[in-house]
Amino acid sequence: MRIPHLTLLPVLAGCGHASHERAHPNVVLILVDTLRADAVGAYGSRHATTPNLDAVAASGMVWEQATSQAAWTVPSVASLFTGVDPQAHHCLRFDVHGAISLDTLSPAHDTLAEQFHASGYATAAFIKSTVLDASLGYDQGFGTYQIIDGDDRAWGHSARDLNDAAIPWLTAAEAGHEPFFAYLHYMDAHSPYHPPPPYDTRYDAAYDGPYDGAHMPVVEAVARGAPPGPRDWEHLRGLYDGEIAYWDSEFGRLYQALDAVGAWRDTVLVVVGDHGEAFFEHHDVFHEDVYQENVHVPLVMVGPGVPVGRMSGYTQLIDLPPTLVALTGVRPGSRWTGRSQLAGMAAGVAPGEEVYSEYEDKRSLIEPGGLKLLVGEGQEQLYDLAVDPGETRDLAASRPVDVSRLRGELDARVAAAQRLGRAFVAAPRHALNDKLVEELQNLGYLE
């Protein structure tokens, strides 16, 4: 059943239930895997998919041009946890030679959870993504770290299952006297797109083609040179939007549960995507490139000390850790390279900075004015996002000076991250068990 649009403004303005007085506000960091920015109403979605999130966005701060450091979960979340670029934290890819293994997060990092824990916060993570298993180092700093089991072939009621695990912990933590930091990682928007009824037909009930939201038929069709047609992509996007609408209903349930115990009075709430999703805009599918559909993500923040409005200009996910610790009075990590956006939020415009993304050997850099360079696979592309946000007109041939300048800046960014990475000795890769390998195959990460 659809949860109705919430009336959030009075609560977020501080008129809710009584709450413990805390020296530091709580933080609830929600990550919705595979959520591209334009799938959210606050960013101009084509469907009314996120009424509950939009209500929060209207009561807080929308980062209009938040950019993910990577176009898939492992390096993106590792950057979010560690405050450094992927080339610094080394969590980049699978090794499929011999036993299948995955890069492990080095214990030398000052993770966001560790910084909160060191300041007396209770810390917990409730995660649906199997690539963030505790054995891979992502549990650093968390007192509770739970991977939520379920049917990963079709996410189905994934958000419900995660909420059922997280809500008891959160309500108990609110009843305590210490502040808490909680990380919730939802997977509903990730393929396969199999939203539960009625969301499965909400945006496209009349389709009778061959694609039902499963991952591999799309990959195989593209590989044999016969990709889905426009009507097929419309249907797949409708299923994707249905997954997001379902997640939003569960986000409403989470919000109401915490509102009932007065948690929002002293809690900073953040909702963010780790990367986006492609629907053949640039002849790519899912999330395997660094075009905007893959790396432009929503980032909404609300709570004590957060202005109400929208922040224009380019920001990046590694800016979130220093912003959160600045809001809460927690010490930042010693080697974080992101920048606090508190001043930018107050002014309504991010301080000018270049933002970086990567996917395997593909990399991009966006200047503050919106000029974007993409490199990889033997070519360079240049787009002016200020006038061409869909990246439809490659300017590389006509503006070689800009290409050369931006290539130098991109190479310098990568080199700086690699130098910093020497401080974080790569942890040994962790061999994956058969269950985890099967789950990753179902997600499309492994063939």
BELSULLIN-V489728 format. One record per helix or strand of 3 or more residues. SS is the DSSP state (a for helix, b for strand). FROM is the first residue (numbers start at 1). LEN is the number of residues. If there is no record, write none. Layout:
BEGIN
ss=SS from=FROM len=LEN
ss=SS from=FROM len=LEN
END
This chain:
BEGIN
ss=a from=9 len=7
ss=b from=26 len=7
ss=a from=37 len=3
ss=a from=41 len=3
ss=a from=51 len=8
ss=b from=61 len=7
ss=a from=73 len=10
ss=a from=86 len=4
ss=b from=101 len=4
ss=a from=112 len=7
ss=b from=122 len=6
ss=a from=130 len=3
ss=a from=134 len=3
ss=b from=144 len=4
ss=a from=158 len=18
ss=b from=180 len=7
ss=a from=216 len=8
ss=a from=230 len=31
ss=a from=263 len=4
ss=b from=267 len=7
ss=a from=292 len=4
ss=b from=299 len=4
ss=b from=309 len=8
ss=a from=318 len=11
ss=a from=342 len=6
ss=b from=355 len=5
ss=b from=362 len=5
ss=b from=371 len=6
ss=b from=379 len=6
ss=a from=400 len=22
ss=b from=427 len=5
ss=a from=434 len=10
END
